Amino acid sequence: MAARFQMAWQRRFFKGKKVYALVDEAGELVVKNGRVPMKYSDSEGAKEYAASPRNLSGPVDSAGNVAEKKSASAPRKSSSKASAARAKTPRAQMLPGTNSAAIPIQLGPTARVSTEVPAELRGYKPVEDGIIEVYTDGACSGNPGPCGYGLLIRQGSDYREVSEYLGKGTNNIAELMAIGVTLTMIEDKSAKVRIYTDSTYSIGVLTKNWKAKANTELIMGIRALVSEFEDLTLIKVKGHAGHPLNERADTLATSSLNHR
């Protein structure tokens, strides 16, 4: 008699939110027609959804820490020292110079995500109905040097913010990643999305067909994400001008450099 595979619901992050994804007995995501069964509660009878595997983080432990995703390919033997070195290597450090091709456009395993509205934004004017409002920023010490990004998303009463250290890179990489990760976090492609950034470079290479000499594969990947949305606009905002939401994005970006 054939053995039955035991499946279970495992805690993961989906676009910054804690969810439960279906995994097999080995802890691998169960993929059906390219999608993974997912639900927001582990209670019996909770509504199930279907998520893209790329939008699900690795397993989340009891402390809320995310483990690295397992590769979908066959496992390869490696020494414990090599594995430990890879685990400590930030995402952008794996790149030669400023070639950003290898950075996956998604929340990384060390991203810090919060749904708590910070004190300085409590009572701030609400978002216009039907609008998803986003503020993004990148930070870099040295350029090139240690870099990271910050972003915040507001929709109705919902609030999410992300801060992530990327490793060694450039300010432009950090600015682009902030926008790219945002696009992977927004599930409703028909929504009116307004992304505010102080990066003229990002707006130019993503929406004005500026020719880029560096970061070309990263730019092409984000352009593809932009094309999935029906009503998306990138809006230039003046940096360090005292705008509370932009200042918060800046704080998230700069604070990422302290979490290497």
Buried (B, 14 or more C-beta within 10 A) or exposed (E): EEEEEEEEBBBBBBBBBBBBBBBBEEEEBBBEEEBBBBBBEEEEEEEEBEBBBEBBBBBBEEEEEBBBBEEEEEEEEEEEEEEEEEEEEBBBBEBEEBBBEEBBBBBBBBBBBBEEBBEEBEEEEEBEEEBBBBBBBBBBEEBBBBBBBBBBBBBEEEBBBBBBBBBBBBBBBBBBBBBBBBBBBBEEBEBBBBBBBBBEBBBBBBEEEEEBEBBBEBBEBBBEBBEEBEEBEBEEBEBEEEBEBBBBBBBBBBBBBEEE
